[in-house]
Amino acid sequence: MKGFFKFIGSLLAVFGGVVGALAVFDKISNKNRIKGDYLECDTTDYTQIDE
């Protein structure tokens, strides 16, 4: 039974390491992410297009 718990613990440790590495990669790759609100841009109402 101890071997089973070691195996499950190892799987959880590897999974945690992978998730942590992905979080660090996401943080590094999105340094220029827009923080806060959305960008201000000109919006057009496309629901009322003249035919």
N, C-alpha and C positions, 0 to 999 in steps of 0.2 A: 504493500500500500504506500510505503514511503517513496518508492520509485515513481508511482503514479503522480503523487503530489509534486515531486521534483520535476517531472515532465510538464505538468500543468503550469507550474511556476516558471519554468523556462519558456514555455510558449507565451505566457503573459508578459514576461520580461522582454522577449523579442518583439512582441506586438507593441508594447509601450515604447520601445526604442524606435520602431518604425514610425509610429504616430508622432513622436517627439521630433524625429528628423524631418518629417513632412511639415510640421508646424514651423520649424526653423527655416526650412527652404521657402515656405510661403511668406514668412516675414521678410526674408532677404530679397526675394524676387519681387515683392510688392512695396518697395521702399517709396516709390513715387505715387502710391495710391492716393486718391482724393479722400481727404479726411473731412468728416462733417456732413454737410448737406449735399444735395445734388448740384450739378453745374447749372448755371443760369443759361438758358438758350432760348432762341426764338421758336415758339411752338405754333404749329398750324393745326387747325381743327380739320382733320381729314374726313370727318363724318359727314360734312356738308359740301361735297364736291359738286360744282355745277356741271350739269350734263348737257 
